[in-house]
Amino acid sequence: MEGIKYYFIGLMILVFAILANFLALQLGLKTWYAFLEGWGNGNPLKIKDGLWLFVIYPLILGCSAKLASLVWNLLF
């Protein structure tokens, strides 16, 4: 049952990551793919993109893991 729990949490993180990437594109922010592509070309990272990639995006994913864990505990 523990493995199913981790799978459920992983799926929730994946769903939130997809939604966060969609939001980033709508707001004109860089995604990790665009960042790595630009990094190889020597493009600088803007402050707003840096805040998104290194502060807000990980916070969203961490909160989604916590939320998934809470939902799992409520269900089972």
N, C-alpha and C positions, 0 to 999 in steps of 0.2 A: 504493500500500500504506500510505502514511503516513496518508491520510484514514481508512482502515479502522481503523487503530490508534487514532486519536482518537475514532472512533465507539465502539469497544470500551471505551475508558477512560470515555467519557461514559455508556455503558450501565451500567458497573459503579458509577459514582458515583450514578447514578439509583437503582439497586437498593439501595445502602447508604443513600441518603437516605430511601427509602420505609421501610426497616427501622428506621432511626433515628427517624423520625417515629412509627412504630408503638410503638417502645419509649418514646418521650417520652409518648405518650398513656397507655400502661400505667402509667407512673410518676407521672402527674399533672403533667407538665411542660408548659409552653407550647410550641407549635410556632410557626414564623414567621407562619403565617396568624393564629393566635390573638393573637400579639403585636401584629401590625399592626392587627388589628381592635380590640384593647383600647387601643392607642396613640391611635387616632382618637377614642376615648371618654374619654380621660384616665385610664385605669386604670394604676396604678403597676406596675412590673416588680419581682417578688420576686428576691432574690439568687440563689436556686437556679435560677430560670428564666433569669436573666441569664448565669449560669455555663454553663448548658446551651446557650443560643443563641449566645453570643459566644466560648466556649472549647471546650466538648466537641463540639458539633455540627460546627463547622468542622474540628476535629481529626479527627473520624471521616471526614468527606468527603475531607480531604487524605490521610489514610492509605489510604482506598479508592482514590484515584487512584494512589498509589504502588504499592499491591498490584496493581492492574490493569496497571500498567506492567511490573511484575515478571513477572506471569503472561504478558503478551504476549511479553516477551523470552524466557521459557522455552519458549513454544510456537513462536515464529518466530525 
